[in-house]
Amino acid sequence: SLGLSFQGRTREILVQNNRIHTNKSVGLLACRGAQVVVADNDFLENARTQVEVQGDTSVKILNNRIRNGEVNGVLVTAQASGTLIEGNDIYGHRNAGVSVLEGSTVRIVGNTIQNCGASGLFFTGGSTGVVLRNTISHCFIAGLELEGGSTLSLQGNVISECVIGIQSTATLPAGVLADTKLHSNRMNVYQPTRRDGLRLPGRQRQSTADKKDALERKTTRKRVVPEEEESPSCRLTRFCCSRTIASGRYPKRRRC
């Protein structure tokens, strides 16, 4: 069961000073054009996302305490627009603190996001947003993860003590890093490419020169067959034994 659900033509709904916890599904769902203000509530240990926003809705998520969810703290998806997430304390989720998916648009302002099993903020699917003055820390993947053609406006954020500060598959806009305080992360900025595969942060990629040297060393270590190990017929027709030599097996007796 889910905690609260607002759909369709619900207008000017205020959800305030509630404790929404331990539901087997979503804590609060707003979709299909609902207009809802969610303020000063406690969301605790709901089995799926704590607060989920879908589609063309107008939802304000203000000054809530959103803690210890099984998946995401807040999920904004299905081309949602008009969502404001401001002043919340988001802590201890197995996935992301805030996930923005499928071309959605959102403003994320002045939140504290901590101890996420994945990333503090995750944007994908061409989503866009304005991210201002948030404090993000102790996230297992990244404080901010940006992929799938998503674009952001960032200003005044602090990201610390994460595995990666900012991870982005796209080129970051000029001035983003200068205006973001990154410190005490294992890696402050990581921009993976297709060639990187699943390289872990902090691990050095082997350069082209190093690969060439390794190949040359491997070639020079190739075993030379001792003369006494070859049969007389092999010495006359060495090409007959090429497969055996190439495979590294050199029997003392070999009939060709």
PyMOL commands that set and color helices and strands:
alter all, ss='L'
color gray80, all
select helices_A, chain A and resi 194-196+208-220+227-229+232-236+238-247
alter helices_A, ss='H'
color red, helices_A
select strands_A, chain A and resi 4-7+13-16+19-21+28-31+35-39+42-44+51-62+65-67+74-86+89-91+98-100+105-109+112-114+121-123+128-132+135-137+142-146+151-155+158-160+164-168+181-183+187-190
alter strands_A, ss='S'
color yellow, strands_A
deselect
rebuild
show_as cartoon
